[in-house]
Amino acid sequence: MSGTETTSTHVLGAPYPRRWPVLGLLGLAQLMLILDITVVAIALPDMGAELELDRAALTWVVSGYALTFGSLMLLGGRAADLFGAKRIVLAGLALFTAASLAAGLATGAPLLLTARIAQGAGAAMLSPAALSVVVRLFDGDERNRALGIWSALGGGGAALGVLLGGLITAGPGWAWVFFVNVPVGLVVLVVLTRILPTLPRAAAGSLDVPGAALVAAATGALIYALVRAGDHGWLNALSLSLLAFAAAAYAGFAAWQRRAPAPLMNLRLLGRRPVVAGIFVIAVATALMVGVFFLGSFYLQNHQGHGALTTGLLFLPVTLLTMAAATAAGRVIGLIGARPLAAAALLVAAAGFLVPVLWSGTTAMVTGVSIAAAGLGALFVVASATALGSVAPHEAGVTSGIVSTFHEFGASAGAAAVSSAAAAGITAHTGATVSGFDDAFLVAAGVAAVSAVVAMWLIPSMNE
């Protein structure tokens, strides 16, 4: 048997010798997906000017990716369980890379928006499948360390995107926020093809297309409703209609899963305490992280007069502390348990949110959001380790999809809440009132503190 064949398959039970290089490559791929949201957001003004895009088109450049990404992740996770994680990882990465090339070559709205939707579809395949690989290749303390690294890349990616977006847009131009994905994606694709092991698939079955359609429609409607609520208010008629449609579609999905011959997911997963705890923590952590990013970014630019590039540089401590805290959490969670770590991390985040309320200015804002981000970085590890730590191998993909979906729910809800709570501060110009920011940070601190209490009750102890 050749060396290539030896490393192309893996029987669970024995550590895979190339698991750490695989983690590094999958983490790099995941970082591309996370960066793509904030990098593109920074490039929107230049993109709109060159391609003559109106406000609606610019909004959909961001929303089209986020909606597709969020609504299809459960399907991507289930596909990984059914058809093999390696196959879905490589297919998702290939689609994302090709769509990135198309987006960079776009000369108008139709191609650009189509490419962004294709990017979202590729990301929805890649992200949950890659996370399921990580969960299945590592075990025990090594799994916690691996999830720490994974969470560090995801948690720090959004803030890092602000810096890279400013550098790329000010340098080679907006198209390169897409073009940069192409060589990285191709290199990762080629190497993963050789070293990513073929993990055993779940029991034979078919993909539940009606269930996938229902849950994708419900999730897309819910995310879109949350995004709209930030701009148009929580009682907007269309937003309420979307929420009602999402509720009906989820009810239809649950009913179909009980009688489908090959259901998309086992609904009993959502009744398991560790899974519920994990998705609660990931939703809260992501919502608060979005608050850190948006509130800090708008305050530094609108009220302190910093440009996009300077703001990106000021966010560097946020990125570094998020990644450092996530990595450290992956090393200590096995020693102290997820419950006390989650409570401590949420209290640290709450304290960080209070800093810019008590003091004003650039230094206070950067200090406060950096402290908050350190706490939130640890939470991403808690969420993944709690939700995925006890699932069976054949459930790893769909559970990863659930966790990833609630990540998007949290991001959308956080953006909507921030837009509502800090509306006056976000739309104001330099020197205007900052009371809206104070209100939003107080709300964030309160949410973090209450969530710490909930986490102590909801997350199982080490002995449970």
Summary of the structure (lengths in Angstrom):
residues: 464
radius of gyration: 21.0
end to end distance: 44.4
largest distance: 70.6
contacts: 1821
relative contact order: 0.14
helix: 83%
strand: 0%
